[in-house]
Amino acid sequence: MADATIPAPVGAHPIGNRAKRAATVLAWSGIVVAGLLFIFKYVLFYYHYDAASFDPYWPRRGWLFLHMNGGALALLTGPWQFWTGLRQRNIAIHRWTGRLYLVGVGAGIVGAVGLSLTTTFNWGVVNGIRALALAWFVTTAMAYYTIRKRLIPLHKEWMIRSYVVTFAFVTFRFLQDYTPLSRVRPEGDRDTTIAWACWVVPLAVTEMVFHWRRTKRELALRR
């Protein structure tokens, strides 16, 4: 617990801090709700387990189940990694949810690769899926590597990148079903665009935020 006698940092403002915390809670609440809605609508749908539900995925339902369940596990356990209060109170829960997250990502990647090797989609969509799987692997592997080396700030950044890529599955469905892109024809061109945009754009925005924060810190040190 912080010492109450220590003065607040210069420039700190209680109202501003409360607003920032409220915005953070609101943002994470939205992310969690979106993830849960995605799982209920697009993952649990396949638990009817019949050929009509799976349609073209029926012959490849093993890969699909591995991909869906792994991705769902990563979606659900990822937010726990960013809960600072939980990490400070019970590091064991943080570590175990982190391990479950790794298992989910691993299963999701294996399923994605299996699906990409047996898909009938066009090469643009296939390459987008494979590149997404590669980005998922690299960002998560770097998050694991940095925490093993006790590089905590870098670990946090790589975990954010990893979860941004994990959330790409939610973004894909949102873009495909609830935006003007849903009306784009031919569908092959639409799906190719979304297969890349669902993770490249959010990851690029994330990088810009990281670099902006670094720039602000460097400028603050020069004052």
N, CA and C of each residue as an Amber inpcrd file, in Angstrom:
protein
   669
   0.8480000  -1.1970000   0.0000000   0.0000000   0.0000000   0.0000000
   0.8860000   1.2500000   0.0000000   0.4880000   2.2420000  -0.8170000
   1.2950000   3.4500000  -0.9180000   1.2340000   4.2430000   0.3760000
   2.3340000   4.9240000   0.7180000   2.4060000   5.7560000   1.9130000
   1.5970000   7.0250000   1.6780000   0.6350000   7.3010000   2.5710000
  -0.2480000   8.4630000   2.3970000   0.4960000   9.7720000   2.5380000
   1.7020000   9.7560000   3.1140000   2.4470000  10.9910000   3.3210000
   3.2250000  11.4040000   2.0800000   3.3200000  10.5080000   1.1180000
   4.0710000  10.8400000  -0.0940000   3.2180000  11.7440000  -0.9680000
   3.7360000  12.9030000  -1.3650000   2.9330000  13.8220000  -2.1740000
   2.6480000  13.2510000  -3.5500000   1.5470000  13.6880000  -4.1190000
   1.1980000  13.2360000  -5.4640000   2.1940000  13.7810000  -6.4640000
   2.4780000  13.0350000  -7.5600000   3.4000000  13.5110000  -8.5790000
   2.9260000  14.8220000  -9.1740000   3.8850000  15.6110000  -9.5950000
   3.5550000  16.8820000 -10.2200000   2.7210000  16.6280000 -11.4590000
   1.6420000  17.3400000 -11.5910000   0.7810000  17.1810000 -12.7620000
  -0.3360000  16.1900000 -12.5550000  -0.2660000  15.3910000 -11.4610000
  -1.3200000  14.4220000 -11.2060000  -2.5600000  15.1340000 -10.7310000
  -3.7080000  14.6480000 -11.1430000  -4.9700000  15.2840000 -10.7670000
  -5.9560000  14.1840000 -10.4130000  -6.5380000  14.2210000  -9.1890000
  -7.4480000  13.1480000  -8.7710000  -8.5980000  12.9250000  -9.7320000
  -9.2000000  14.0140000 -10.2230000 -10.3340000  13.8780000 -11.1290000
  -9.8960000  13.2350000 -12.4390000  -8.7360000  13.6710000 -12.9320000
  -8.2140000  13.0860000 -14.1580000  -7.8950000  11.6110000 -13.9950000
  -7.3440000  11.2350000 -12.8410000  -7.0300000   9.8370000 -12.5850000
  -8.2950000   8.9900000 -12.5080000  -9.3230000   9.5340000 -11.8540000
 -10.5800000   8.7920000 -11.7560000 -11.2150000   8.6100000 -13.1320000
 -11.1380000   9.6540000 -13.9470000 -11.7020000   9.5620000 -15.2940000
 -10.9520000   8.5270000 -16.1290000  -9.6310000   8.4910000 -15.9470000
  -8.8270000   7.5190000 -16.6840000  -9.1600000   6.1000000 -16.2600000
  -9.3050000   5.8910000 -14.9330000  -9.6630000   4.5540000 -14.4380000
 -11.0420000   4.1420000 -14.9310000 -11.9850000   5.1070000 -14.9090000
 -13.3420000   4.7990000 -15.3720000 -13.3420000   4.4320000 -16.8550000
 -12.5480000   5.1550000 -17.6490000 -12.4680000   4.8600000 -19.0790000
 -11.8520000   3.4840000 -19.3140000 -10.8460000   3.1460000 -18.4950000
 -10.2060000   1.8360000 -18.6320000 -11.1760000   0.7120000 -18.2980000
 -11.9010000   0.8850000 -17.1870000 -12.8960000  -0.1270000 -16.7900000
 -13.9670000  -0.2680000 -17.8600000 -14.4310000   0.8510000 -18.3960000
 -15.4650000   0.8220000 -19.4280000 -14.9590000   0.1080000 -20.6830000
 -13.7150000   0.4150000 -21.0780000 -13.1510000  -0.2060000 -22.2780000
 -13.0190000  -1.7170000 -22.1060000 -12.4850000  -2.1400000 -20.9510000
 -12.3200000  -3.5700000 -20.7240000 -13.6670000  -4.2660000 -20.5820000
 -14.6490000  -3.6020000 -20.0090000 -15.9890000  -4.1780000 -19.9190000
 -16.5530000  -4.4220000 -21.3110000 -16.3500000  -3.4480000 -22.1870000
 -16.8100000  -3.6070000 -23.5640000 -16.1230000  -4.7550000 -24.2720000
 -14.8100000  -4.8910000 -24.0370000 -14.0500000  -5.9710000 -24.6590000
 -14.5420000  -7.3340000 -24.1760000 -14.7530000  -7.4530000 -22.8560000
 -15.2150000  -8.7210000 -22.2840000 -16.6110000  -9.0730000 -22.7950000
 -17.4990000  -8.0940000 -22.8200000 -18.8600000  -8.3440000 -23.3030000
 -18.8450000  -8.7540000 -24.7690000 -18.0440000  -8.0700000 -25.5790000
 -17.9370000  -8.4170000 -26.9960000 -17.4060000  -9.8340000 -27.1730000
 -16.4160000 -10.2040000 -26.3590000 -15.8760000 -11.5610000 -26.4310000
 -16.9080000 -12.6060000 -26.0570000 -17.6890000 -12.3380000 -25.0090000
 -18.7220000 -13.2830000 -24.5750000 -19.8210000 -13.4220000 -25.6280000
 -20.2420000 -12.3010000 -26.2080000 -21.2570000 -12.3510000 -27.2540000
 -20.7640000 -13.1340000 -28.4610000 -19.5010000 -12.9420000 -28.7990000
 -18.9070000 -13.6800000 -29.9140000 -18.9460000 -15.1820000 -29.6490000
 -18.5600000 -15.5860000 -28.4370000 -18.5450000 -17.0070000 -28.0950000
 -19.9550000 -17.5920000 -28.1310000 -20.9260000 -16.8740000 -27.5690000
 -22.3030000 -17.3700000 -27.5440000 -22.8780000 -17.5180000 -28.9520000
 -22.5680000 -16.5680000 -29.8300000 -23.1800000 -16.6050000 -31.1600000
 -22.4190000 -17.4620000 -32.1540000 -21.0900000 -17.4030000 -32.1300000
 -20.3260000 -18.0410000 -33.1960000 -19.6020000 -19.3250000 -32.7870000
 -19.3810000 -19.5080000 -31.4920000 -18.6960000 -20.7210000 -31.0430000
 -19.7110000 -21.7750000 -30.5890000 -20.6220000 -21.3840000 -29.7110000
 -21.6030000 -22.3440000 -29.2100000 -22.5520000 -22.8150000 -30.3040000
 -22.6680000 -22.0460000 -31.3780000 -23.5110000 -22.4400000 -32.5080000
 -23.1280000 -23.8250000 -33.0200000 -21.8260000 -24.1110000 -33.0580000
 -21.3480000 -25.3770000 -33.6320000 -21.5370000 -26.5610000 -32.6930000
 -22.0000000 -26.3000000 -31.4720000 -22.2000000 -27.4150000 -30.5560000
 -23.4990000 -28.1780000 -30.8270000 -24.2390000 -27.7870000 -31.8900000
 -25.3500000 -28.6260000 -32.3560000 -24.7930000 -29.9490000 -32.8820000
 -23.5920000 -29.8940000 -33.3880000 -22.8490000 -31.0500000 -33.8700000
 -23.6380000 -31.8770000 -34.8840000 -23.9240000 -31.2490000 -35.9890000
 -24.5140000 -31.9790000 -37.1060000 -23.9680000 -31.3730000 -38.3950000
 -24.0860000 -32.1210000 -39.4720000 -23.5020000 -31.7010000 -40.7400000
 -24.1140000 -30.4030000 -41.2460000 -25.4110000 -30.1890000 -40.9570000
 -26.0680000 -28.9790000 -41.4290000 -25.4960000 -27.7290000 -40.7660000
 -25.1660000 -27.8410000 -39.4810000 -24.5930000 -26.6980000 -38.7650000
 -23.1750000 -26.4010000 -39.2370000 -22.3960000 -27.4460000 -39.4310000
 -20.9970000 -27.2650000 -39.8160000 -20.8600000 -26.8970000 -41.2890000
 -21.7880000 -27.4130000 -42.1230000 -21.7670000 -27.1540000 -43.5600000
 -20.3960000 -27.5380000 -44.1420000 -19.6110000 -26.6020000 -44.7630000
 -18.3500000 -27.0230000 -45.3740000 -17.2830000 -27.4410000 -44.3690000
 -17.4880000 -27.1100000 -43.0940000 -16.4890000 -27.4620000 -42.0850000
 -16.6770000 -28.8770000 -41.5280000 -17.7470000 -29.5500000 -41.9210000
 -18.0290000 -30.8670000 -41.3440000 -16.8690000 -31.8500000 -41.5200000
 -16.2630000 -31.9750000 -42.7190000 -15.1340000 -32.9050000 -42.8630000
 -13.8960000 -32.4700000 -42.0710000 -13.8640000 -31.1820000 -41.6570000
 -12.6900000 -30.6470000 -40.9510000 -13.0620000 -30.1670000 -39.5510000
 -14.1200000 -30.7800000 -39.0040000 -14.6400000 -30.3010000 -37.7240000
 -13.6470000 -30.4470000 -36.5760000 -12.7180000 -31.3990000 -36.6660000
 -11.6980000 -31.5380000 -35.6250000 -10.8100000 -30.3080000 -35.5430000
 -10.3410000 -29.8390000 -36.6990000  -9.5220000 -28.6290000 -36.7440000
 -10.3280000 -27.4270000 -36.2560000 -11.6080000 -27.3740000 -36.6900000
 -12.4470000 -26.2370000 -36.3130000 -12.6860000 -26.2030000 -34.8070000
 -12.9650000 -27.3530000 -34.2060000 -13.1900000 -27.4020000 -32.7660000
 -11.9380000 -26.9790000 -32.0060000 -10.7820000 -27.4490000 -32.4680000
  -9.5300000 -27.0840000 -31.8220000  -9.3100000 -25.5820000 -31.9030000
  -9.5550000 -25.0170000 -33.0700000  -9.3630000 -23.5840000 -33.2780000
 -10.3500000 -22.7570000 -32.4560000 -11.6290000 -23.1390000 -32.5010000
 -12.6580000 -22.3740000 -31.7890000 -12.4680000 -22.4400000 -30.2820000
 -12.2770000 -23.6330000 -29.7620000 -12.1660000 -23.7720000 -28.3120000
 -10.8900000 -23.1320000 -27.7800000  -9.7980000 -23.2750000 -28.5400000
  -8.5550000 -22.6220000 -28.1310000  -8.6930000 -21.1190000 -28.1400000
  -9.3020000 -20.5820000 -29.2160000  -9.5010000 -19.1430000 -29.2980000
 -10.4250000 -18.6270000 -28.2100000 -11.4930000 -19.3940000 -27.9100000
 -12.4220000 -18.9850000 -26.8540000 -11.7310000 -18.9660000 -25.4960000
 -10.8880000 -19.9710000 -25.2280000 -10.1530000 -20.0080000 -23.9700000
  -9.2260000 -18.8030000 -23.8450000  -8.5440000 -18.4650000 -24.9340000
  -7.6560000 -17.3000000 -24.9160000  -8.4420000 -16.0070000 -24.7280000
  -9.6000000 -15.9010000 -25.3870000 -10.4310000 -14.7050000 -25.2340000
 -10.8760000 -14.5030000 -23.7890000 -11.2220000 -15.6080000 -23.1150000
 -11.7560000 -15.5190000 -21.7600000 -10.6740000 -15.3130000 -20.7060000
  -9.4970000 -15.8840000 -20.9110000  -8.4370000 -15.7810000 -19.9050000
  -7.5320000 -14.5680000 -20.1190000  -7.5020000 -14.0300000 -21.3290000
  -6.6370000 -12.8890000 -21.6080000  -6.8670000 -11.6820000 -20.7230000
  -8.1240000 -11.2350000 -20.5460000  -8.3540000 -10.0340000 -19.7240000
  -7.8550000 -10.1570000 -18.2950000  -7.8220000 -11.3710000 -17.7330000
  -7.3190000 -11.5490000 -16.3730000  -5.8470000 -11.1440000 -16.2640000
  -5.1180000 -11.2320000 -17.3780000  -3.7040000 -10.8900000 -17.3550000
  -3.4660000  -9.3940000 -17.1860000  -4.4900000  -8.6050000 -17.4730000
  -4.3330000  -7.1520000 -17.4130000  -4.9590000  -6.5400000 -16.1620000
  -5.4860000  -7.3830000 -15.2780000  -6.0960000  -6.9150000 -14.0400000
  -5.0070000  -6.7280000 -12.9890000  -4.5360000  -5.5040000 -12.8610000
  -3.4110000  -5.2100000 -11.9670000  -3.7260000  -5.5690000 -10.5210000
  -4.9410000  -5.2650000 -10.0750000  -5.3150000  -5.5600000  -8.6910000
  -5.2330000  -7.0380000  -8.3760000  -5.7020000  -7.8850000  -9.2870000
  -5.6410000  -9.3240000  -9.0710000  -4.1970000  -9.8050000  -9.0350000
  -3.3870000  -9.2760000  -9.9320000  -1.9820000  -9.6710000  -9.9860000
  -1.2660000  -9.3250000  -8.6900000  -1.6000000  -8.1900000  -8.1200000
  -0.9520000  -7.7730000  -6.8770000  -1.4420000  -8.5710000  -5.6750000
  -2.7290000  -8.9720000  -5.7010000  -3.2880000  -9.6980000  -4.5660000
  -2.9840000 -11.1920000  -4.6090000  -3.0120000 -11.7680000  -5.7960000
  -2.8310000 -13.2150000  -5.9200000  -2.0910000 -13.5240000  -7.2110000
  -0.7800000 -13.5680000  -7.1290000   0.0420000 -13.8030000  -8.3150000
  -0.1680000 -15.1980000  -8.8780000  -0.6090000 -16.1500000  -8.0100000
  -0.8180000 -17.5240000  -8.4740000  -1.9260000 -17.5840000  -9.5250000
  -3.0260000 -16.8400000  -9.2850000  -4.1200000 -16.8130000 -10.2600000
  -3.6420000 -16.2000000 -11.5690000  -2.8630000 -15.1400000 -11.4580000
  -2.3110000 -14.4960000 -12.6570000  -1.4780000 -15.4870000 -13.4700000
  -0.6510000 -16.2540000 -12.7850000   0.2090000 -17.2050000 -13.4900000
  -0.5940000 -18.3350000 -14.1250000  -1.6010000 -18.8450000 -13.4060000
  -2.3800000 -19.9480000 -13.9410000  -3.2680000 -19.5140000 -15.0910000
  -3.8400000 -18.3210000 -15.0140000  -4.6100000 -17.8350000 -16.1600000
  -3.6870000 -17.5830000 -17.3480000  -2.4460000 -17.1760000 -17.0600000
  -1.4610000 -17.0050000 -18.1250000  -1.1420000 -18.3270000 -18.8090000
  -1.0100000 -19.3860000 -18.0160000  -0.7520000 -20.7120000 -18.5950000
  -1.9330000 -21.1920000 -19.4400000  -3.1480000 -20.9520000 -18.9260000
  -4.3320000 -21.3260000 -19.6980000  -4.4050000 -20.5310000 -20.9970000
  -3.9990000 -19.2720000 -20.9280000  -3.9800000 -18.4400000 -22.1260000
  -3.0260000 -19.0290000 -23.1660000  -1.8480000 -19.4600000 -22.7160000
  -0.8850000 -20.0760000 -23.6280000  -1.4490000 -21.3430000 -24.2590000
  -2.1320000 -22.1590000 -23.4600000  -2.7410000 -23.3850000 -23.9810000
  -3.7970000 -23.0420000 -25.0380000  -4.6320000 -22.0350000 -24.7300000
  -5.6520000 -21.6280000 -25.6790000  -5.0700000 -21.1290000 -26.9890000
  -4.0550000 -20.2930000 -26.8950000  -3.4160000 -19.7670000 -28.1050000
  -2.7830000 -20.9020000 -28.8990000  -2.0960000 -21.8190000 -28.2150000
  -1.4630000 -22.9400000 -28.8970000  -2.4740000 -23.7830000 -29.6470000
  -3.5830000 -24.1110000 -28.9810000  -4.6260000 -24.9100000 -29.6280000
  -5.2490000 -24.1460000 -30.7970000  -5.4800000 -22.8560000 -30.5880000
  -6.0690000 -22.0440000 -31.6510000  -5.1840000 -21.9660000 -32.8750000
  -3.8820000 -21.8510000 -32.6660000  -2.9410000 -21.7790000 -33.7850000
  -2.9140000 -23.0960000 -34.5490000  -2.8300000 -24.2120000 -33.8320000
  -2.8030000 -25.5280000 -34.4890000  -4.0700000 -25.7240000 -35.3200000
  -5.2210000 -25.3740000 -34.7310000  -6.4730000 -25.4920000 -35.4690000
  -6.5150000 -24.5860000 -36.6880000  -6.0080000 -23.3690000 -36.5530000
  -6.0010000 -22.4190000 -37.6750000  -5.1270000 -22.9240000 -38.8130000
  -3.9650000 -23.4590000 -38.4700000  -3.0680000 -23.9900000 -39.5000000
  -3.7220000 -25.1810000 -40.1950000  -4.3400000 -26.0650000 -39.4070000
  -5.0290000 -27.2100000 -40.0010000  -6.1380000 -26.7890000 -40.9460000
  -6.9110000 -25.7840000 -40.5400000  -7.9820000 -25.2860000 -41.4030000
  -7.4260000 -24.6430000 -42.6710000  -6.3300000 -23.8930000 -42.5260000
  -5.7670000 -23.2040000 -43.6870000  -5.1890000 -24.1740000 -44.7050000
  -4.7570000 -25.3390000 -44.2340000  -4.1800000 -26.3300000 -45.1500000
  -5.2480000 -27.1450000 -45.8700000  -6.4790000 -27.0750000 -45.3960000
  -7.5550000 -27.8720000 -46.0000000  -8.6970000 -27.0170000 -46.5190000
  -8.5340000 -25.7130000 -46.5110000  -9.6270000 -24.8240000 -46.8760000
  -9.8380000 -24.7520000 -48.3820000 -11.0270000 -24.3280000 -48.7520000
 -11.3480000 -24.1050000 -50.1640000 -11.4420000 -22.6070000 -50.4690000
 -11.1270000 -21.7630000 -49.4900000 -11.1480000 -20.3220000 -49.7190000
 -10.0360000 -19.9170000 -50.6790000 -10.1370000 -18.6930000 -51.2180000
  -9.1250000 -18.2230000 -52.1580000  -7.8070000 -17.9370000 -51.4410000
  -6.7530000 -17.7780000 -52.2180000  -5.4060000 -17.6690000 -51.6440000
  -5.2490000 -16.4230000 -50.7810000  -5.9820000 -15.3550000 -51.0900000
  -5.8750000 -14.1480000 -50.2840000  -6.3720000 -14.3660000 -48.8680000
  -7.5140000 -15.0400000 -48.7300000  -8.0550000 -15.3520000 -47.4090000
  -7.1410000 -16.3180000 -46.6740000  -6.6710000 -17.3460000 -47.3850000
  -5.8020000 -18.3570000 -46.7720000  -4.5250000 -17.7230000 -46.2390000
  -3.9060000 -16.8750000 -47.0480000  -2.6710000 -16.2330000 -46.5950000
  -2.9220000 -15.2720000 -45.4400000  -4.0900000 -14.6260000 -45.4290000
  -4.4390000 -13.7680000 -44.3040000  -4.5620000 -14.5640000 -43.0180000
  -5.1900000 -15.7540000 -43.1070000  -5.3430000 -16.6160000 -41.9390000
  -3.9870000 -17.1290000 -41.4640000  -3.1400000 -17.5230000 -42.4050000
  -1.8120000 -18.0200000 -42.0230000  -0.9590000 -16.9200000 -41.4050000
  -1.0550000 -15.7180000 -41.9710000  -0.2970000 -14.6000000 -41.4000000
  -0.8180000 -14.2530000 -40.0070000  -2.1270000 -14.3540000 -39.8250000
  -2.7210000 -14.1190000 -38.5060000  -2.2090000 -15.1500000 -37.4980000
  -2.1510000 -16.4130000 -37.9140000  -1.6370000 -17.4710000 -37.0300000
  -0.1800000 -17.2080000 -36.6740000   0.6030000 -16.7380000 -37.6470000
   2.0100000 -16.4330000 -37.3860000   2.1390000 -15.2630000 -36.4140000
   1.3410000 -14.2160000 -36.6220000   1.3740000 -13.0670000 -35.7070000
   0.9460000 -13.4900000 -34.3120000  -0.0300000 -14.3640000 -34.2180000
  -0.5020000 -14.8810000 -32.9350000   0.6100000 -15.6170000 -32.2100000
   1.3280000 -16.4510000 -32.9700000   2.4280000 -17.2080000 -32.3800000
   3.5640000 -16.2950000 -31.9250000   3.9740000 -15.3630000 -32.7830000
   5.1210000 -14.5070000 -32.4730000   4.8250000 -13.6190000 -31.2660000
   3.6680000 -12.9700000 -31.2530000   3.3610000 -12.0530000 -30.1450000
   3.2430000 -12.8080000 -28.8160000   2.6220000 -13.9890000 -28.8500000
   2.4650000 -14.7640000 -27.6150000   3.7900000 -15.3520000 -27.1620000
   4.5840000 -15.8300000 -28.1160000   5.8980000 -16.3780000 -27.7690000
   6.7890000 -15.3010000 -27.1580000   6.7250000 -14.0860000 -27.6820000
   7.5200000 -12.9930000 -27.1280000   7.0200000 -12.6070000 -25.7350000
   5.6970000 -12.6660000 -25.5210000   5.1610000 -12.3860000 -24.1810000
   5.6940000 -13.4100000 -23.1820000   5.7380000 -14.6630000 -23.5880000
   6.2560000 -15.7190000 -22.7070000   7.7550000 -15.5520000 -22.4730000
   8.4920000 -15.2560000 -23.5390000   9.9530000 -15.1090000 -23.4310000
  10.3240000 -13.9460000 -22.5100000   9.6300000 -12.8120000 -22.6630000
   9.9810000 -11.6400000 -21.8550000   9.6520000 -11.8440000 -20.3770000
   8.5800000 -12.5810000 -20.0710000   8.2800000 -12.8040000 -18.6500000
   9.2610000 -13.8060000 -18.0570000   9.7240000 -14.7450000 -18.8550000
  10.7380000 -15.6840000 -18.3620000  12.0430000 -14.9670000 -18.0480000
  12.3190000 -13.8980000 -18.7780000  13.5170000 -13.1000000 -18.5520000
  13.2820000 -11.9530000 -17.5670000  12.0740000 -11.9190000 -16.9760000
  11.7020000 -10.9030000 -15.9920000  11.7200000  -9.4890000 -16.5620000
  11.4130000  -9.3670000 -17.8350000  11.3360000  -8.0610000 -18.4860000
   9.8700000  -7.6170000 -18.4460000   9.4340000  -7.1600000 -17.2840000
   8.0170000  -6.9270000 -17.0310000   7.3870000  -5.9040000 -17.9860000
   8.0030000  -4.7070000 -18.1800000   7.3720000  -3.7410000 -19.0960000
   7.2220000  -4.2930000 -20.5130000   8.2470000  -5.0020000 -20.9920000
   8.1580000  -5.5800000 -22.3300000   7.1160000  -6.7000000 -22.3730000
   7.0430000  -7.4610000 -21.2930000   6.0350000  -8.5200000 -21.2200000
   4.6310000  -7.9370000 -21.3470000   4.3740000  -6.8310000 -20.6610000
   3.0510000  -6.2040000 -20.7340000   2.7380000  -5.7770000 -22.1640000
   3.7220000  -5.1920000 -22.8400000   3.4900000  -4.7490000 -24.2120000
   3.1990000  -5.9290000 -25.1330000   3.9790000  -7.0040000 -24.9950000
   3.7700000  -8.1600000 -25.8710000   2.4590000  -8.8660000 -25.5580000
   2.0290000  -8.8530000 -24.2880000   0.7320000  -9.4380000 -23.9570000
  -0.4020000  -8.6290000 -24.5880000  -0.2600000  -7.3130000 -24.6010000
  -1.2680000  -6.4790000 -25.2570000  -1.3280000  -6.8040000 -26.7420000
  -0.1490000  -6.9020000 -27.3750000  -0.1180000  -7.2600000 -28.7960000
  -0.7800000  -8.6220000 -29.0220000  -0.4440000  -9.5790000 -28.1690000
  -1.0010000 -10.9170000 -28.3140000  -2.5200000 -10.9010000 -28.1970000
  -3.0440000 -10.1550000 -27.2290000  -4.5040000 -10.1430000 -27.0600000
  -5.1880000  -9.3710000 -28.1800000  -4.5210000  -8.3730000 -28.7170000
  -5.0640000  -7.6670000 -29.8850000  -5.2450000  -8.6550000 -31.0340000
  -4.2540000  -9.5250000 -31.2380000  -4.3480000 -10.5390000 -32.2910000
  -5.4230000 -11.5710000 -31.9430000  -5.4920000 -11.9760000 -30.6800000
  -6.5370000 -12.9070000 -30.2510000  -7.9180000 -12.3390000 -30.5450000
  -8.0960000 -11.0580000 -30.2870000  -9.3890000 -10.4040000 -30.4750000
  -9.7300000 -10.2310000 -31.9540000  -8.7850000 -10.5430000 -32.8420000
  -9.0200000 -10.4040000 -34.2840000 -10.1920000 -11.2600000 -34.7440000
 -10.4470000 -12.3700000 -34.0540000 -11.5540000 -13.2340000 -34.4460000
 -12.8890000 -12.5450000 -34.2060000 -12.9780000 -11.7920000 -33.1330000
 -14.1820000 -10.9980000 -32.8600000 -14.2900000  -9.8790000 -33.8930000
 -13.1620000  -9.2170000 -34.1580000 -13.1410000  -8.1260000 -35.1330000
 -13.5460000  -8.6150000 -36.5160000 -13.0690000  -9.8070000 -36.8930000
 -13.4020000 -10.3790000 -38.2000000 -14.9110000 -10.5070000 -38.3520000
 -15.5670000 -11.1170000 -37.3580000 -17.0140000 -11.3190000 -37.4390000
 -17.7740000  -9.9950000 -37.4090000 -17.2790000  -9.0520000 -36.6210000
 -17.9270000  -7.7480000 -36.5670000 -17.8760000  -7.0630000 -37.9240000
 -16.6960000  -7.0680000 -38.5560000 -16.5460000  -6.4370000 -39.8650000
 -17.3650000  -7.1610000 -40.9250000 -17.4250000  -8.4780000 -40.8270000
 -18.1120000  -9.2720000 -41.8390000 -19.6350000  -9.1650000 -41.7430000
 -20.1650000  -9.0310000 -40.5360000 -21.6150000  -9.1030000 -40.3540000
 -22.2930000  -7.7890000 -40.0100000 -21.5510000  -6.7910000 -39.4840000
 -22.2140000  -5.6120000 -38.9380000 -21.6820000  -4.2860000 -39.4720000
 -20.9360000  -4.3180000 -40.5380000 -20.4220000  -3.0840000 -41.1280000
 -20.7720000  -3.0520000 -42.6140000 -20.5500000  -1.9250000 -43.2880000
 -20.8180000  -1.8690000 -44.7360000 -20.0670000  -2.9300000 -45.5360000
 -18.9690000  -3.4720000 -44.9840000 -18.2490000  -4.5280000 -45.6880000
 -19.0990000  -5.7700000 -45.9010000 -20.1300000  -5.9460000 -45.0650000
 -20.9880000  -7.1230000 -45.2020000 -21.7300000  -7.1360000 -46.5390000
 -21.8400000  -5.9630000 -47.1790000 -22.5630000  -5.8750000 -48.4530000
 -21.6400000  -5.8650000 -49.6620000 -20.3320000  -5.9560000 -49.4090000
 -19.3710000  -5.9260000 -50.5140000 -19.4260000  -7.2350000 -51.2900000
 -19.4450000  -7.1250000 -52.6090000 -19.3920000  -8.2880000 -53.4770000
 -18.3170000  -8.0690000 -54.5330000 -17.5940000  -9.1040000 -54.9600000
 -17.7620000 -10.5090000 -54.5970000 -17.2830000 -10.8050000 -53.1760000
 -17.8160000 -11.8690000 -52.5880000 -17.4980000 -12.1950000 -51.2040000
 -16.0200000 -12.5420000 -51.0250000 -15.3940000 -13.0870000 -52.0620000
 -13.9780000 -13.4360000 -51.9600000 -13.1200000 -12.2170000 -51.6850000
 -13.4020000 -11.1190000 -52.3990000 -12.6570000  -9.8790000 -52.1710000
 -12.9320000  -9.3290000 -50.7720000 -14.1920000  -9.3980000 -50.3520000
 -14.5510000  -8.9130000 -49.0140000 -13.8180000  -9.7010000 -47.9370000
 -13.8640000 -11.0320000 -48.0290000 -13.2550000 -11.8750000 -47.0000000
 -11.7360000 -11.7320000 -46.9790000 -11.1270000 -11.5200000 -48.1390000
  -9.6820000 -11.3000000 -48.1880000  -9.3170000 -10.0140000 -47.4560000
 -10.0640000  -8.9570000 -47.7270000  -9.8240000  -7.6750000 -47.0570000
  -9.9630000  -7.8120000 -45.5460000 -11.0300000  -8.4750000 -45.1060000
 -11.2860000  -8.6060000 -43.6730000 -10.2570000  -9.5100000 -43.0130000
  -9.8320000 -10.5800000 -43.7120000  -8.8570000 -11.5160000 -43.1400000
  -7.5510000 -10.8130000 -42.7770000  -7.2110000  -9.7570000 -43.5140000
  -6.0080000  -8.9900000 -43.2010000  -6.3040000  -7.8120000 -42.2790000
  -7.4010000  -7.1050000 -42.5600000  -7.7020000  -5.8890000 -41.7910000
  -8.0320000  -6.1670000 -40.3320000  -8.5840000  -7.3560000 -40.0290000
  -9.0440000  -7.6320000 -38.6660000  -7.9040000  -7.6790000 -37.6580000
  -6.6690000  -7.9000000 -38.1320000  -5.5470000  -7.9220000 -37.1800000
  -4.4590000  -6.9210000 -37.5300000  -4.2590000  -6.6270000 -38.8010000
  -3.1930000  -5.6920000 -39.1830000  -3.5120000  -4.2840000 -38.6950000
  -4.7540000  -3.8310000 -38.9010000  -5.1240000  -2.4660000 -38.4950000
  -5.0740000  -2.3000000 -36.9730000  -5.7130000  -3.1930000 -36.1820000
  -5.6210000  -3.0290000 -34.7220000  -4.1870000  -3.1070000 -34.1990000
  -3.3710000  -3.9840000 -34.7930000  -1.9880000  -4.1030000 -34.3460000
  -1.1930000  -2.8530000 -34.6970000  -1.4650000  -2.2680000 -35.8540000
  -0.7930000  -1.0300000 -36.2410000  -1.1710000   0.1140000 -35.3020000
  -2.4430000   0.2010000 -34.9310000  -2.8900000   1.2290000 -33.9880000
  -2.2180000   1.0280000 -32.6300000  -2.1170000  -0.2250000 -32.2020000
  -1.4470000  -0.5390000 -30.9330000   0.0020000  -0.0640000 -30.9570000
   0.6910000  -0.3220000 -32.0450000   2.0900000   0.1130000 -32.1570000
   2.1990000   1.6260000 -32.1110000   1.2930000   2.3130000 -32.7550000
   1.3280000   3.7780000 -32.7220000   1.1330000   4.2950000 -31.2990000
   0.2470000   3.6570000 -30.5370000   0.0390000   4.0510000 -29.1420000
   1.2940000   3.8310000 -28.3220000   1.9430000   2.6690000 -28.5090000
   3.1880000   2.3890000 -27.7830000   4.2560000   3.4320000 -28.0940000
   4.4110000   3.7580000 -29.3680000   5.4380000   4.7330000 -29.7520000
   5.0920000   6.1300000 -29.2540000   3.8210000   6.4790000 -29.2090000
   3.4180000   7.7780000 -28.6800000   3.7430000   7.8780000 -27.1970000
   3.5120000   6.7950000 -26.4640000   3.8350000   6.8010000 -25.0340000
   5.3380000   6.9290000 -24.8170000   6.1100000   6.2240000 -25.6270000
   7.5690000   6.3330000 -25.4940000   8.0260000   7.7440000 -25.8060000
   7.4390000   8.3540000 -26.8060000   7.7870000   9.7260000 -27.1690000
   7.4860000  10.6870000 -26.0230000   6.3270000  10.5210000 -25.3900000
   5.9540000  11.3820000 -24.2660000   6.9180000  11.2110000 -23.0980000
   7.3350000   9.9550000 -22.8340000   8.2840000   9.7230000 -21.7400000
   9.6310000  10.3740000 -22.0290000  10.0930000  10.2720000 -23.2670000
  11.3670000  10.8800000 -23.6360000  11.3050000  12.3980000 -23.5120000
  10.2060000  12.9760000 -23.9170000  10.0500000  14.4200000 -23.8110000
   9.9890000  14.8680000 -22.3510000   9.3280000  14.0660000 -21.5290000
   9.2360000  14.3890000 -20.0930000  10.6110000  14.3420000 -19.4340000
  11.4470000  13.4050000 -19.8510000  12.7960000  13.2870000 -19.2590000
  13.6760000  14.4640000 -19.6410000  13.3980000  15.1220000 -20.7430000
  14.2260000  16.2330000 -21.1870000  13.8550000  17.5570000 -20.5320000
  12.7440000  17.5920000 -19.8340000  12.3070000  18.8450000 -19.1980000
  13.1170000  19.1420000 -17.9630000
